[in-house]
Amino acid sequence: MTTLPGSTAAETLRLPEHWIDAPIEHVELEPLEFHRDQRGWLAELFRQDELPPRCWPAMAYVSQTQPGVARGPHQHACQTDLFVFLGPGEFEIVLWDARPRAASWGHRMRLRLGASQPARLLVPPGVVHGYRNVGSEPGWVLNFPNQLYRGWGRREAVDELRWEQLRPEAFPWD
């Protein structure tokens, strides 16, 4: 099982008695700005000069999620995710801080992003995250993580702790 650096497995899987709906340290939400003209629109997804070097993308992927389907929750020990919820589709995103020594441990954030509110979402290591498509059409999510999936040449262990497998009752969708 993946644990957070400097933490025990028990600390990594610990849950608060009550969630605190509040911002989570180092999670960044940035609405996308659309530049429109007669041809259509353009939106910058990220700029290297606006990201800390530790968050610079190492790869990119896009996923499609069917209506009613959830992905996650999971967290990474080392990887930072840089998600873009652009649409089509509408997503409910839930995050909580599972970093035992973080000032925002036990904080939860609930967001609704996608076609109605396109945004970029930076999720640091140790923050549990999951999303589900709450819209009526398939939705796309882009991700620009700062690490390669399974490392260089896909020879390393996957950097994730899958809460939906270890503690399925834990995820606070409602």
TIKOLVO-516115 format. One record per residue (C-alpha): chain; x, y, z. Coordinates in steps of 0.1 Angstrom, whole numbers. Example, Ala and Ser with C-alpha at 12.3 -4.5 7.8 and 13.67 -1.06 7.14 Angstrom:
# residues 2
<atom><ch>A</ch><c1>123</c1><c2>-45</c2><c3>78</c3></atom>
<atom><ch>A</ch><c1>137</c1><c2>-11</c2><c3>71</c3></atom>
END
This chain:
# residues 174
<atom><ch>A</ch><c1>0</c1><c2>0</c2><c3>0</c3></atom>
<atom><ch>A</ch><c1>12</c1><c2>35</c2><c3>-8</c3></atom>
<atom><ch>A</ch><c1>16</c1><c2>57</c2><c3>22</c3></atom>
<atom><ch>A</ch><c1>26</c1><c2>94</c2><c3>25</c3></atom>
<atom><ch>A</ch><c1>62</c1><c2>101</c2><c3>30</c3></atom>
<atom><ch>A</ch><c1>69</c1><c2>104</c2><c3>68</c3></atom>
<atom><ch>A</ch><c1>36</c1><c2>88</c2><c3>77</c3></atom>
<atom><ch>A</ch><c1>25</c1><c2>54</c2><c3>88</c3></atom>
<atom><ch>A</ch><c1>-3</c1><c2>34</c2><c3>70</c3></atom>
<atom><ch>A</ch><c1>-26</c1><c2>41</c2><c3>99</c3></atom>
<atom><ch>A</ch><c1>-20</c1><c2>78</c2><c3>97</c3></atom>
<atom><ch>A</ch><c1>-25</c1><c2>78</c2><c3>60</c3></atom>
<atom><ch>A</ch><c1>-59</c1><c2>61</c2><c3>63</c3></atom>
<atom><ch>A</ch><c1>-71</c1><c2>81</c2><c3>93</c3></atom>
<atom><ch>A</ch><c1>-104</c1><c2>100</c2><c3>89</c3></atom>
<atom><ch>A</ch><c1>-117</c1><c2>129</c2><c3>110</c3></atom>
<atom><ch>A</ch><c1>-148</c1><c2>125</c2><c3>131</c3></atom>
<atom><ch>A</ch><c1>-163</c1><c2>155</c2><c3>113</c3></atom>
<atom><ch>A</ch><c1>-154</c1><c2>172</c2><c3>80</c3></atom>
<atom><ch>A</ch><c1>-145</c1><c2>208</c2><c3>80</c3></atom>
<atom><ch>A</ch><c1>-157</c1><c2>224</c2><c3>47</c3></atom>
<atom><ch>A</ch><c1>-129</c1><c2>248</c2><c3>41</c3></atom>
<atom><ch>A</ch><c1>-100</c1><c2>254</c2><c3>17</c3></atom>
<atom><ch>A</ch><c1>-72</c1><c2>228</c2><c3>16</c3></atom>
<atom><ch>A</ch><c1>-36</c1><c2>240</c2><c3>18</c3></atom>
<atom><ch>A</ch><c1>-19</c1><c2>240</c2><c3>-16</c3></atom>
<atom><ch>A</ch><c1>-50</c1><c2>231</c2><c3>-36</c3></atom>
<atom><ch>A</ch><c1>-54</c1><c2>257</c2><c3>-63</c3></atom>
<atom><ch>A</ch><c1>-85</c1><c2>264</c2><c3>-83</c3></atom>
<atom><ch>A</ch><c1>-82</c1><c2>288</c2><c3>-113</c3></atom>
<atom><ch>A</ch><c1>-112</c1><c2>296</c2><c3>-135</c3></atom>
<atom><ch>A</ch><c1>-103</c1><c2>294</c2><c3>-172</c3></atom>
<atom><ch>A</ch><c1>-103</c1><c2>326</c2><c3>-192</c3></atom>
<atom><ch>A</ch><c1>-118</c1><c2>323</c2><c3>-227</c3></atom>
<atom><ch>A</ch><c1>-106</c1><c2>346</c2><c3>-255</c3></atom>
<atom><ch>A</ch><c1>-134</c1><c2>347</c2><c3>-280</c3></atom>
<atom><ch>A</ch><c1>-137</c1><c2>361</c2><c3>-315</c3></atom>
<atom><ch>A</ch><c1>-155</c1><c2>353</c2><c3>-347</c3></atom>
<atom><ch>A</ch><c1>-135</c1><c2>320</c2><c3>-352</c3></atom>
<atom><ch>A</ch><c1>-144</c1><c2>306</c2><c3>-317</c3></atom>
<atom><ch>A</ch><c1>-124</c1><c2>307</c2><c3>-285</c3></atom>
<atom><ch>A</ch><c1>-90</c1><c2>299</c2><c3>-270</c3></atom>
<atom><ch>A</ch><c1>-83</c1><c2>291</c2><c3>-233</c3></atom>
<atom><ch>A</ch><c1>-48</c1><c2>286</c2><c3>-218</c3></atom>
<atom><ch>A</ch><c1>-48</c1><c2>254</c2><c3>-197</c3></atom>
<atom><ch>A</ch><c1>-15</c1><c2>261</c2><c3>-179</c3></atom>
<atom><ch>A</ch><c1>16</c1><c2>282</c2><c3>-183</c3></atom>
<atom><ch>A</ch><c1>49</c1><c2>270</c2><c3>-170</c3></atom>
<atom><ch>A</ch><c1>56</c1><c2>305</c2><c3>-156</c3></atom>
<atom><ch>A</ch><c1>25</c1><c2>303</c2><c3>-134</c3></atom>
<atom><ch>A</ch><c1>33</c1><c2>269</c2><c3>-118</c3></atom>
<atom><ch>A</ch><c1>60</c1><c2>260</c2><c3>-92</c3></atom>
<atom><ch>A</ch><c1>87</c1><c2>239</c2><c3>-108</c3></atom>
<atom><ch>A</ch><c1>77</c1><c2>209</c2><c3>-87</c3></atom>
<atom><ch>A</ch><c1>43</c1><c2>209</c2><c3>-105</c3></atom>
<atom><ch>A</ch><c1>55</c1><c2>212</c2><c3>-141</c3></atom>
<atom><ch>A</ch><c1>38</c1><c2>185</c2><c3>-161</c3></atom>
<atom><ch>A</ch><c1>56</c1><c2>153</c2><c3>-171</c3></atom>
<atom><ch>A</ch><c1>28</c1><c2>139</c2><c3>-192</c3></atom>
<atom><ch>A</ch><c1>-8</c1><c2>146</c2><c3>-203</c3></atom>
<atom><ch>A</ch><c1>-39</c1><c2>125</c2><c3>-208</c3></atom>
<atom><ch>A</ch><c1>-76</c1><c2>130</c2><c3>-213</c3></atom>
<atom><ch>A</ch><c1>-104</c1><c2>107</c2><c3>-199</c3></atom>
<atom><ch>A</ch><c1>-140</c1><c2>105</c2><c3>-208</c3></atom>
<atom><ch>A</ch><c1>-165</c1><c2>97</c2><c3>-180</c3></atom>
<atom><ch>A</ch><c1>-201</c1><c2>86</c2><c3>-186</c3></atom>
<atom><ch>A</ch><c1>-230</c1><c2>103</c2><c3>-168</c3></atom>
<atom><ch>A</ch><c1>-234</c1><c2>90</c2><c3>-132</c3></atom>
<atom><ch>A</ch><c1>-200</c1><c2>74</c2><c3>-131</c3></atom>
<atom><ch>A</ch><c1>-173</c1><c2>83</c2><c3>-105</c3></atom>
<atom><ch>A</ch><c1>-136</c1><c2>81</c2><c3>-107</c3></atom>
<atom><ch>A</ch><c1>-117</c1><c2>78</c2><c3>-74</c3></atom>
<atom><ch>A</ch><c1>-113</c1><c2>86</c2><c3>-46</c3></atom>
<atom><ch>A</ch><c1>-76</c1><c2>82</c2><c3>-45</c3></atom>
<atom><ch>A</ch><c1>-45</c1><c2>101</c2><c3>-35</c3></atom>
<atom><ch>A</ch><c1>-8</c1><c2>101</c2><c3>-45</c3></atom>
<atom><ch>A</ch><c1>23</c1><c2>100</c2><c3>-23</c3></atom>
<atom><ch>A</ch><c1>44</c1><c2>121</c2><c3>-46</c3></atom>
<atom><ch>A</ch><c1>24</c1><c2>131</c2><c3>-77</c3></atom>
<atom><ch>A</ch><c1>7</c1><c2>164</c2><c3>-82</c3></atom>
<atom><ch>A</ch><c1>-23</c1><c2>164</c2><c3>-105</c3></atom>
<atom><ch>A</ch><c1>-32</c1><c2>194</c2><c3>-127</c3></atom>
<atom><ch>A</ch><c1>-67</c1><c2>187</c2><c3>-138</c3></atom>
<atom><ch>A</ch><c1>-87</c1><c2>207</c2><c3>-164</c3></atom>
<atom><ch>A</ch><c1>-125</c1><c2>204</c2><c3>-162</c3></atom>
<atom><ch>A</ch><c1>-135</c1><c2>221</c2><c3>-195</c3></atom>
<atom><ch>A</ch><c1>-167</c1><c2>204</c2><c3>-206</c3></atom>
<atom><ch>A</ch><c1>-187</c1><c2>189</c2><c3>-221</c3></atom>
<atom><ch>A</ch><c1>-202</c1><c2>175</c2><c3>-190</c3></atom>
<atom><ch>A</ch><c1>-206</c1><c2>186</c2><c3>-154</c3></atom>
<atom><ch>A</ch><c1>-185</c1><c2>172</c2><c3>-126</c3></atom>
<atom><ch>A</ch><c1>-188</c1><c2>172</c2><c3>-88</c3></atom>
<atom><ch>A</ch><c1>-154</c1><c2>171</c2><c3>-74</c3></atom>
<atom><ch>A</ch><c1>-147</c1><c2>162</c2><c3>-37</c3></atom>
<atom><ch>A</ch><c1>-113</c1><c2>165</c2><c3>-21</c3></atom>
<atom><ch>A</ch><c1>-101</c1><c2>161</c2><c3>14</c3></atom>
<atom><ch>A</ch><c1>-68</c1><c2>166</c2><c3>31</c3></atom>
<atom><ch>A</ch><c1>-54</c1><c2>132</c2><c3>43</c3></atom>
<atom><ch>A</ch><c1>-19</c1><c2>146</c2><c3>51</c3></atom>
<atom><ch>A</ch><c1>-17</c1><c2>139</c2><c3>89</c3></atom>
<atom><ch>A</ch><c1>6</c1><c2>168</c2><c3>96</c3></atom>
<atom><ch>A</ch><c1>-10</c1><c2>194</c2><c3>74</c3></atom>
<atom><ch>A</ch><c1>-27</c1><c2>224</c2><c3>90</c3></atom>
<atom><ch>A</ch><c1>-58</c1><c2>217</c2><c3>68</c3></atom>
<atom><ch>A</ch><c1>-60</c1><c2>180</c2><c3>77</c3></atom>
<atom><ch>A</ch><c1>-97</c1><c2>170</c2><c3>78</c3></atom>
<atom><ch>A</ch><c1>-107</c1><c2>199</c2><c3>55</c3></atom>
<atom><ch>A</ch><c1>-130</c1><c2>190</c2><c3>26</c3></atom>
<atom><ch>A</ch><c1>-137</c1><c2>209</c2><c3>-6</c3></atom>
<atom><ch>A</ch><c1>-167</c1><c2>203</c2><c3>-28</c3></atom>
<atom><ch>A</ch><c1>-166</c1><c2>218</c2><c3>-63</c3></atom>
<atom><ch>A</ch><c1>-188</c1><c2>217</c2><c3>-94</c3></atom>
<atom><ch>A</ch><c1>-167</c1><c2>222</c2><c3>-125</c3></atom>
<atom><ch>A</ch><c1>-171</c1><c2>216</c2><c3>-162</c3></atom>
<atom><ch>A</ch><c1>-191</c1><c2>232</c2><c3>-190</c3></atom>
<atom><ch>A</ch><c1>-208</c1><c2>256</c2><c3>-166</c3></atom>
<atom><ch>A</ch><c1>-176</c1><c2>266</c2><c3>-148</c3></atom>
<atom><ch>A</ch><c1>-145</c1><c2>256</c2><c3>-167</c3></atom>
<atom><ch>A</ch><c1>-114</c1><c2>256</c2><c3>-144</c3></atom>
<atom><ch>A</ch><c1>-80</c1><c2>243</c2><c3>-137</c3></atom>
<atom><ch>A</ch><c1>-75</c1><c2>224</c2><c3>-104</c3></atom>
<atom><ch>A</ch><c1>-41</c1><c2>217</c2><c3>-89</c3></atom>
<atom><ch>A</ch><c1>-42</c1><c2>188</c2><c3>-64</c3></atom>
<atom><ch>A</ch><c1>-10</c1><c2>182</c2><c3>-43</c3></atom>
<atom><ch>A</ch><c1>3</c1><c2>148</c2><c3>-30</c3></atom>
<atom><ch>A</ch><c1>-17</c1><c2>135</c2><c3>0</c3></atom>
<atom><ch>A</ch><c1>-50</c1><c2>152</c2><c3>-9</c3></atom>
<atom><ch>A</ch><c1>-76</c1><c2>126</c2><c3>-16</c3></atom>
<atom><ch>A</ch><c1>-97</c1><c2>134</c2><c3>-47</c3></atom>
<atom><ch>A</ch><c1>-125</c1><c2>120</c2><c3>-68</c3></atom>
<atom><ch>A</ch><c1>-150</c1><c2>132</c2><c3>-92</c3></atom>
<atom><ch>A</ch><c1>-183</c1><c2>121</c2><c3>-108</c3></atom>
<atom><ch>A</ch><c1>-201</c1><c2>131</c2><c3>-138</c3></atom>
<atom><ch>A</ch><c1>-234</c1><c2>147</c2><c3>-126</c3></atom>
<atom><ch>A</ch><c1>-244</c1><c2>159</c2><c3>-161</c3></atom>
<atom><ch>A</ch><c1>-264</c1><c2>142</c2><c3>-188</c3></atom>
<atom><ch>A</ch><c1>-237</c1><c2>138</c2><c3>-213</c3></atom>
<atom><ch>A</ch><c1>-202</c1><c2>122</c2><c3>-213</c3></atom>
<atom><ch>A</ch><c1>-176</c1><c2>146</c2><c3>-198</c3></atom>
<atom><ch>A</ch><c1>-139</c1><c2>150</c2><c3>-205</c3></atom>
<atom><ch>A</ch><c1>-112</c1><c2>157</c2><c3>-180</c3></atom>
<atom><ch>A</ch><c1>-77</c1><c2>165</c2><c3>-189</c3></atom>
<atom><ch>A</ch><c1>-48</c1><c2>159</c2><c3>-165</c3></atom>
<atom><ch>A</ch><c1>-12</c1><c2>171</c2><c3>-167</c3></atom>
<atom><ch>A</ch><c1>5</c1><c2>153</c2><c3>-138</c3></atom>
<atom><ch>A</ch><c1>41</c1><c2>161</c2><c3>-127</c3></atom>
<atom><ch>A</ch><c1>52</c1><c2>125</c2><c3>-128</c3></atom>
<atom><ch>A</ch><c1>50</c1><c2>97</c2><c3>-154</c3></atom>
<atom><ch>A</ch><c1>25</c1><c2>70</c2><c3>-148</c3></atom>
<atom><ch>A</ch><c1>44</c1><c2>40</c2><c3>-134</c3></atom>
<atom><ch>A</ch><c1>77</c1><c2>60</c2><c3>-139</c3></atom>
<atom><ch>A</ch><c1>101</c1><c2>60</c2><c3>-167</c3></atom>
<atom><ch>A</ch><c1>94</c1><c2>31</c2><c3>-191</c3></atom>
<atom><ch>A</ch><c1>64</c1><c2>21</c2><c3>-169</c3></atom>
<atom><ch>A</ch><c1>87</c1><c2>1</c2><c3>-146</c3></atom>
<atom><ch>A</ch><c1>78</c1><c2>16</c2><c3>-112</c3></atom>
<atom><ch>A</ch><c1>49</c1><c2>10</c2><c3>-88</c3></atom>
<atom><ch>A</ch><c1>18</c1><c2>31</c2><c3>-93</c3></atom>
<atom><ch>A</ch><c1>19</c1><c2>61</c2><c3>-70</c3></atom>
<atom><ch>A</ch><c1>-17</c1><c2>59</c2><c3>-56</c3></atom>
<atom><ch>A</ch><c1>-37</c1><c2>48</c2><c3>-27</c3></atom>
<atom><ch>A</ch><c1>-72</c1><c2>38</c2><c3>-39</c3></atom>
<atom><ch>A</ch><c1>-97</c1><c2>47</c2><c3>-12</c3></atom>
<atom><ch>A</ch><c1>-125</c1><c2>32</c2><c3>-31</c3></atom>
<atom><ch>A</ch><c1>-108</c1><c2>-2</c2><c3>-26</c3></atom>
<atom><ch>A</ch><c1>-94</c1><c2>2</c2><c3>10</c3></atom>
<atom><ch>A</ch><c1>-121</c1><c2>24</c2><c3>26</c3></atom>
<atom><ch>A</ch><c1>-151</c1><c2>26</c2><c3>3</c3></atom>
<atom><ch>A</ch><c1>-173</c1><c2>39</c2><c3>31</c3></atom>
<atom><ch>A</ch><c1>-150</c1><c2>68</c2><c3>37</c3></atom>
<atom><ch>A</ch><c1>-156</c1><c2>90</c2><c3>7</c3></atom>
<atom><ch>A</ch><c1>-178</c1><c2>120</c2><c3>16</c3></atom>
<atom><ch>A</ch><c1>-199</c1><c2>123</c2><c3>-16</c3></atom>
<atom><ch>A</ch><c1>-229</c1><c2>134</c2><c3>5</c3></atom>
END
